[in-house]
Amino acid sequence: MSFGGQTALNCGIELYRQGILSKNKVRVLGTPVQAIMDTEDRDLFVKKLNEIQVQTIQSMAVTSTDDAIRAVAVLGYPVIIRAAYTLGGQGSGFCNNEPN
């Protein structure tokens, strides 16, 4: 059995949070776990970028069509609709104006 990228990240983060990695003296090579956690959380990632004055596009998380309509009233057009947790942006798209 093998794990894909997101599953491995989720498992590793949970092992870190529960202290299992440090308890068993497991050393994580490469990117520090906290950095992974900072980039996995979109709101936290934007805050970290703001701390170092990196401009980002305004975004809002929504869970329904009604939420999306309210969000676009704030954000304006065009918008990118991105489905969470999909590979390669599958299920995402652009909306240039209000539908007829």
CYANA upper distance limits for C-alpha pairs under 8 A (distance plus 0.5 A):
  3 PHE  CA      7 THR  CA      6.44
  3 PHE  CA      8 ALA  CA      6.32
  4 GLY  CA      8 ALA  CA      6.66
  5 GLY  CA      9 LEU  CA      6.68
  6 GLN  CA     10 ASN  CA      6.58
  7 THR  CA     11 CYS  CA      6.62
  8 ALA  CA     12 GLY  CA      6.51
  9 LEU  CA     13 ILE  CA      6.54
  9 LEU  CA     36 ILE  CA      8.43
 10 ASN  CA     14 GLU  CA      6.71
 11 CYS  CA     15 LEU  CA      6.67
 12 GLY  CA     16 TYR  CA      6.66
 12 GLY  CA     33 VAL  CA      8.32
 13 ILE  CA     17 ARG  CA      6.61
 13 ILE  CA     33 VAL  CA      7.07
 13 ILE  CA     37 MET  CA      7.59
 14 GLU  CA     18 GLN  CA      6.60
 15 LEU  CA     19 GLY  CA      6.78
 15 LEU  CA     20 ILE  CA      5.74
 15 LEU  CA     21 LEU  CA      6.45
 16 TYR  CA     20 ILE  CA      6.62
 16 TYR  CA     21 LEU  CA      6.02
 16 TYR  CA     22 SER  CA      7.91
 16 TYR  CA     33 VAL  CA      7.80
 19 GLY  CA     23 LYS  CA      6.49
 20 ILE  CA     24 ASN  CA      6.61
 21 LEU  CA     25 LYS  CA      6.47
 21 LEU  CA     26 VAL  CA      5.36
 21 LEU  CA     27 ARG  CA      7.77
 22 SER  CA     26 VAL  CA      6.43
 22 SER  CA     27 ARG  CA      8.20
 28 VAL  CA     32 PRO  CA      7.33
 28 VAL  CA     33 VAL  CA      7.96
 31 THR  CA     35 ALA  CA      7.15
 31 THR  CA     36 ILE  CA      7.40
 32 PRO  CA     36 ILE  CA      7.08
 33 VAL  CA     37 MET  CA      6.73
 34 GLN  CA     38 ASP  CA      6.59
 35 ALA  CA     39 THR  CA      6.79
 36 ILE  CA     40 GLU  CA      6.55
 37 MET  CA     41 ASP  CA      6.93
 38 ASP  CA     42 ARG  CA      8.42
 38 ASP  CA     44 LEU  CA      6.35
 38 ASP  CA     45 PHE  CA      5.94
 38 ASP  CA     48 LYS  CA      8.22
 39 THR  CA     44 LEU  CA      7.72
 39 THR  CA     45 PHE  CA      5.52
 40 GLU  CA     45 PHE  CA      7.83
 41 ASP  CA     45 PHE  CA      6.47
 42 ARG  CA     46 VAL  CA      6.72
 43 ASP  CA     47 LYS  CA      6.84
 44 LEU  CA     48 LYS  CA      6.68
 45 PHE  CA     49 LEU  CA      6.75
 46 VAL  CA     50 ASN  CA      6.59
 46 VAL  CA     56 THR  CA      7.54
 47 LYS  CA     51 GLU  CA      6.77
 48 LYS  CA     52 ILE  CA      7.42
 49 LEU  CA     53 GLN  CA      6.77
 49 LEU  CA     54 VAL  CA      5.60
 49 LEU  CA     55 GLN  CA      7.76
 49 LEU  CA     56 THR  CA      8.21
 50 ASN  CA     54 VAL  CA      5.99
 50 ASN  CA     55 GLN  CA      7.18
 50 ASN  CA     56 THR  CA      8.39
 58 GLN  CA     75 LEU  CA      7.64
 59 SER  CA     75 LEU  CA      7.92
 60 MET  CA     71 ALA  CA      7.05
 62 VAL  CA     67 ASP  CA      5.83
 62 VAL  CA     68 ALA  CA      6.27
 62 VAL  CA     71 ALA  CA      8.11
 63 THR  CA     67 ASP  CA      6.88
 63 THR  CA     68 ALA  CA      8.11
 64 SER  CA     68 ALA  CA      6.79
 65 THR  CA     69 ILE  CA      6.75
 66 ASP  CA     70 ARG  CA      6.84
 67 ASP  CA     71 ALA  CA      6.58
 68 ALA  CA     72 VAL  CA      6.66
 69 ILE  CA     73 ALA  CA      6.96
 70 ARG  CA     74 VAL  CA      7.37
 71 ALA  CA     75 LEU  CA      6.59
 72 VAL  CA     76 GLY  CA      5.55
 72 VAL  CA     77 TYR  CA      7.26
 72 VAL  CA     79 VAL  CA      7.76
 75 LEU  CA     79 VAL  CA      8.17
 77 TYR  CA     95 CYS  CA      7.65
 77 TYR  CA     96 ASN  CA      6.15
 77 TYR  CA     97 ASN  CA      6.30
 77 TYR  CA     98 GLU  CA      8.50
 78 PRO  CA     94 PHE  CA      7.65
 78 PRO  CA     95 CYS  CA      6.11
 78 PRO  CA     96 ASN  CA      4.74
 78 PRO  CA     97 ASN  CA      6.81
 79 VAL  CA     94 PHE  CA      6.39
 79 VAL  CA     95 CYS  CA      5.85
 79 VAL  CA     96 ASN  CA      7.05
 80 ILE  CA     92 SER  CA      7.83
 80 ILE  CA     93 GLY  CA      6.27
 80 ILE  CA     94 PHE  CA      5.05
 80 ILE  CA     95 CYS  CA      6.81
 81 ILE  CA     92 SER  CA      5.85
 81 ILE  CA     93 GLY  CA      5.69
 81 ILE  CA     94 PHE  CA      6.54
 81 ILE  CA     95 CYS  CA      7.91
 82 ARG  CA     89 GLY  CA      7.31
 82 ARG  CA     91 GLY  CA      7.49
 82 ARG  CA     92 SER  CA      4.86
 82 ARG  CA     93 GLY  CA      7.08
 83 ALA  CA     89 GLY  CA      7.66
 83 ALA  CA     90 GLN  CA      7.93
 83 ALA  CA     91 GLY  CA      6.37
 83 ALA  CA     92 SER  CA      6.07
 86 THR  CA     90 GLN  CA      6.28
 86 THR  CA     91 GLY  CA      7.97
